[in-house]
Amino acid sequence: MALFKSGNPTLRETAFEGTILQGITTGEEMTIRGTMNKFGFLFLMMMGTCFFSWGQFYKGVNPMPMLLIGVFGGLVLALVMAFKKQWSPYLAPAFALLEGLFVGSVSAYYDYAFKTSYPGIVMQAVGLTLIVTLVMYVLYQTRIIRV
């Protein structure tokens, strides 16, 4: 029996089959603080590999292997997590690491490619993204913004 009616195909009953009672039971309730802690952990992992791949590019290492590993490894993990939702808590850290490889490699490449026409554009984008993410993280953690 449907809890609500919706024309959205992603909200049909079959989309939720196999997720209730088949997920990982930790005995914990989902909280804003727990969600933010996990987000912070995954974000730090992603930024770590992002800075690593960025640094490797400027040391003269070819970024293409890291970029390809990041994009195709991330794609494979995203598909696995989409179809095997109960594996997501275990695969999320690996996905964050692969995403960082991809984002860092692409960012370093574009920073180098546009260094004469748009100097520093990538660093501005990365810096603003980090600042906004950090501010929102602090606002949620300190409960200034309540959900």
N, C-alpha and C positions, 0 to 999 in steps of 0.2 A: 504494500500500500504506500502510495506516494505521500511524503510529508507536505509537499507543496507542488504546485504546477508551475512549469516554466517552459518557455519555448526554446531555451538555450540547450543545444544538443549535448554540451558537456555536463549538464546537470541532470541527465536522465538517470534512472534507477541503476542501470547496469554500470555506470561509471563508479558507483560506490560499492558494488559487490566485491567481496573479497578483501575489503579494507578494514571493516569492523571485525574485531576479535581475531584478526589474523596479523595484526601489526605487532610491534615489539612492545611488550608489557614491562614497563619499568616500575610500576607502582606509584609513579609520580603524576601529578596533575600538570597540565600545560599552563605555565604562567608567563606573564610579560617579562619578568626578570630572567626566567630560564631561557626564553626565546631570544632575548637580547644577549645573554651570555653566549649562547651557541652562535648567534650571528657574529658577535665580536670575535670569537675563536676562528670561525671560518673566514672572516674578513682579514684577520691577521695572517692566516695561512696563505690566502690569495695574494695579499700584498707582499708577503715574503718572497714568493716565487716570481712575482711581478718585478720586484726590485732586482732579484737575481738575474732574470733573463735580460732586463734592461742593462745591467752592469756588464753582462757577458757580451752584449752587442758592442758596447763601447770599449771592450778589451780586444776587439777584433775577431770575436768568435762569430761564425755564420749563424744567424738567428733562425734560419729555415728549419733545421731539425726540431728546435724547441717549439717553434710556431706550429709545425705539423703535428708534433706529439700533443701539444695543448689542444689544438682544434679537433683532431680526430679522436684523441683519447677522451676529451670532454664530450664530444658527440656520442660516443659509445656509452659512456657512463650516464649521460642524460637520458638516452633511450632505455638503458637498463633500469634506471631509477623510475622512469615513467611507467614501465610495465611491471616492475617488481617493487612496489612501494615499500614493502617491509625491509628491503635492503638499503633504502635511502639513508638511514642514520649511519650506516657503516661506510657507504660510498661517498657521502657528502664531503668529508675531508679530502679525499683523492680528487674529487671534482674541483674543489676550491684550488688545490695545487695546480691542476692542469689548466684551469681558467687563468691563473696567474701567469703561467708560462706563455699562454697565448696573448693575453693583454699586454704583458711587458714587452714581448717581442714585436708586436704590431706597433705599440706606442713608440718604442725606440726607433723602429724603421721610419715611421712618419716624422718623428722629431728630426732625424737625420735628413730625410728627403726634403723637408720644408724649412731647413735651418736658414736659408737665405731669404726666401720669400715671406715666411711667417716665423721669425725667430722666437723660440720659447713658447709657442702656442700649445704644445703638448704638455709642457710642465705647468702651464697655467690651468689647463683642463684637469690634470691629475691633482694639482694642489687644491683647486676649488672642490673637486669631488671628495678628496680626503677631509677637507675642512667641514663641508656640509655633512658628510657621513659621521664624523666625530661629534659635531654639535648635536645632531639628531640622536645619536647614541647616548650622549650625556643627558639630553633632555628626557629621553625615555627612561634611562636608568635612575635618574633622580626624581622621576614621576612629576616633573613639571608639566609634561604632556601626558595626559591619562587616556587610556584606551578603554 
